[in-house]
Amino acid sequence: MTFYPFYLLTDWHQGFEDTLLYTAGLLDSASATALDCGEQLASPERAKILAVWHLLEIAKTTVDCSIECLKHN
């Protein structure tokens, strides 16, 4: 997927959906990285990284729900 700045897009709705898809991909990568790092650490550092992973998963779910809402409207 190619990411284009909003000012280069003629179809705002499609641009917004593409941006959400791009963001979902970034959050997915960040989440996987945090989870991998958490598995390498001992407590309490592990707990801190897993807390970050949890926040990333919440953000990813929010973006995924936004994408679904756009598809159904």
Buried (B, 14 or more C-beta within 10 A) or exposed (E): EEEEEEEEBEEEEEBBBBBBBBBBBBBBEBBEBBBEBBEEEEEEEBEEBBEBBEEBBEBBEBBBEBBEEBEEE
